[in-house]
Amino acid sequence: MDFSSSLSRVAGVPQGSCLGPILFTLFSATMGSDLQHSRLYSYADDAQLCVSYEAGRADSAVSILNADLSIVHDWSERHGIKLNKEKCSVLSIPSNVGSETVGEVLLGSVRLKECESSRLLGLMLDSGLTLSGHVSAVCRRTLGRLRMLYKHRHMFPRETRLRLVQALVLSVIDYCLPVYGNIVSKGDLEKLQRVQNMCVRYVCGLRRFDHVSEARRSLGLLTVADTCTLRSSCLVYRILITGRPGYLREKLKSRSQVRSRSTRQDQVLEMPRVRREFERKRFAYFAPKLYNELSSSVTGQGVSFLDSQHRLTILVLAQ
């Protein structure tokens, strides 16, 4: 076998190499080690700095954010990594309806633009955490693919049509569903359900106004809401078993951990008190709520994760 001649490299890795992602992760691991005020969340080459502050203190929050951004900028200069400042933006998520004006946020000498929504690993976050924009984007993308599939629907058997919609359409809806499915409004969930209904009609050859409930069951599909419940419940159960990721596990506490008095419900997860509807969108609220509503036969001791997932599916189908 012939090989190309070797090339000495003092920086960087070949495009598409197996070692590239691993080396980049090791190389960028120290990016947030010197931050003083904000928290750094990163995945691959995406990174976010998060700062929380009390109402009326936006100016001080901007000041400390600029200080940490300066640290990140200096780190990138020392390590030879170029930050794409054109793709950097500021997203303010106020707890009240009346939001404060965010001051000048700088990365180096470039002022970052403030936006109403920002894409995070394929999820469109907005300042009100409604995620309606994400649902609209999902609907546009899936309907476009469905229109293309409908043009050739007579060319494929039913089994192939089902695989096509699962790979090209339903996978788009299912992506990050436990994240946004527990937050969006009932109207947005209905939009997603209408897209799934169109998929069922496409696979089964139904007309526009034909009922799809029986056809959906024959295909072994759950509704979008039930799929969200199933995936979210499995996620919570997996976090409790593995303890990972840690930043989510620390938000799930049993009653025995927060109360000194022992009761029969010591293993029930403690739900935080909420005063506003906005707070119900937190993982710390809806995750314990989902878990506590499950049957003890699903989450009891001695039940493996695979058995639990199977029982969860049966439980959701029976509702």
Secondary structure, DSSP 8 states (H G I E B T S, - for coil): ---------SS---TT-SHHHHHHHHHTTTTTTT-SSSEEEEETTEEEEE----TT-HHHHHHHHHHHHHHHHHHHHHHT----GGG-EEE---SSSS-------EETTEE-EEESEEEETTEEEETTS--HHHHHHHHHHHHHHHHHHHTTGGGS-HHHHHHHHIIIIIHHHHTTHHHHTTTS-HHHHHHHHHHHHHHHHHHHT--TTS--HHHHHHTT---HHHHHHHHHHHHHHHHHHH--SHHHHTT--BHHHH-SS--TTTTSB-----SSGGGGGSHHHHHHHHHHTS-HHHHSTT--HHHHHHHHHHHHHH-
